[in-house]
Amino acid sequence: MNDDLQAAEDGLANASDRLAEAEITASADQKKAQRDSQTHRSAIYPPGSEYALCYAESQIMSAVVSVLNESLTESIRGFYKLRKAFVTLDGILDAENRYMRGHSRRSLDSQRSTESLRSNRSAQSTKGGPAGPVDESGKSTKQEKPLRDTVQQDEALAGAGMTGTSEQQKPIRDDSDDDEFFDVDDTSTETDTYTGHLEIDGVVKDISGASLNGPSSRSHSPDLPPPKSLPTNYQIMNHDPDSDIFSNPIDVFIHSGANLCFGLLLVMISMIPPAFNKLLFIIGFHGDRDRGLLLLWQASKFHNINGAMAGLCVLGFYHAIVGFADILPDPSENKASQNAAQQEIHGYPRERCEALLQDMRTRHPKSQLWRLEEARMEAMNRRLDVAISLLEESAKQKSPLKQVEALNMFEKSLNAMYIHDYALCAESFLKCVKLNNWSHALYYYIAGAAYVELYRQCVLSPSSDEKMKKEYAAKATEYLQLAPNHAGKKKFMARQLPFDIMVTRKIQKWEARAKEWGVEFVDAVGVSPLEEMVFFWNGFKRMNTSQLERSLENLSWSDQSEANRKLWQKEEKDEHAVLAVLRGATLQNLGKWDTATKVLKEGVLGIDKTELKGGLRDDWTMPCAHYEMGVISWMRRKEGGKGEEDWVKESEGSIQKTAKWESYELDARIGLKVATAQDTLKKYWAGKKAS
């Protein structure tokens, strides 16, 4: 995990070697446990499940290493490892499901027996005698066997090969040697499709043409089985750690680990944006966000490494993914189609997340990761100043992990950007350059954008220091022009990082305009690039009213300031569309929905989309405008006038337009919000149907 977080080439190679060794060892130990009758026999899980879990965990981590390795072939191999881990974990959870069904039957039979016994005792007592053995006081000595004894008896039966739940004890299949990958030439940095193939159980599967650019027009690959839909009749073992069911520490390890890993996979796969739908061909399974979250919440109850990791995943999901999205379910609207557990995980369950965070800080008081999550929670609650204070306080106690320090600094940098502290924003992002090597182009770009805002403040202020204005202009130019030099050094699946592509295009656009218009580079910068970054990180959702109004002031530089009036008249329509989307999103977060709708319709949706594409233009504005229109319609569903369902249908139509849009810049990032919106709308209609 340390090597994965660092993402350095030598670290990844070291991680890959260790994980390969772990896979081999876990597989061998699993097979040994299945053969050896003297090893641990569980009443819940098949023999060797603890090693199957370790094997699946190694595969998941190995998949992460493969993707970070930047090779397309390695990435495809990594996604297929996820598929195999998915199958293993599904088998473990299926064993739990069977146990729960059997336990329910035993409980029902026990209840019936008890009622029959009471009936017999009642009949006996009317005849003047007890129904069974009695002690000297006349009380029956026959007692109902506690659950612990039942579990221990089942374990003994399993160890003797006499268990009545033989289906439950069938070994989990180890198919580690069944699959073989064939390399593809991934030397090109612009590989759009996978041209290799893989072999499954001796049969060659052709997955050429599995493009990652744009949504798939097919529901599944013709050469791989369609993604498997998970059963809806599953039971989740939601017992607390002190339950008699978890009297054996090995069962605790298997249960908490399987819930962590399977829950994480289900949530991750459910969030795959439309632009990456074809990855489902390789994984072969659909995600299930609700079930995944329930499993993660269950795993977080346990006081071990699995519980701590599950806690991080749960809080990370709500603070990063839910905090990034706009169209979220309201549990009060879907009660008819949800059980109590599902109602507790939808939207942002503030009180439950606060309780989990407090519990984790009590369990692990020295870990700075929980302070980071606390800062994210404060930012979610629009208390950015408190979030920054927490991160600065945490930084005083240096973490032994450099990666934690880097995460803290990155979070502080984003919050400084949202709170409009441009000096702190620039300073913090430049520190990120020294703390990790992931996306230096992005860090330099945002630092330069922060200096652009400081420069514009000086231009607008009649009492500004001319020396400071020149200094800010020089720093803005330096860092912005430095950014493209660092682009392309990190790749994802043999492709440049999306932000690196955007940064490079933006700088080229501004340099061309500076030359064409005969102005300084800093004056050729268009609509606030910092507010544009706020939009792509959805920082508007974390701002309070005064901070949102400050964003509107920054955007007014382009079309309302005298200093930029002449240059604005030269701008192309795509730059006008950028301004409209950013202004519309800000107004939407202020609740000024009528004004936001007007801005989006006139500034973006009324333009011919061919005028927003090609060359160095910003092609993301129209799909994003449709998304913002969908958000506005969703937010207005409780208003009078138009019916609620009419607003929701309007929202759904706008979201579908964005989901089906052709490939555009940063489509995967917007796709995360679209995927969450689609999931929310699906739940809404399910609730209406059930009621």
Summary of the structure (lengths in Angstrom):
residues: 691
radius of gyration: 29.0
end to end distance: 46.0
largest distance: 111.5
contacts: 2232
relative contact order: 0.07
helix: 66%
strand: 3%
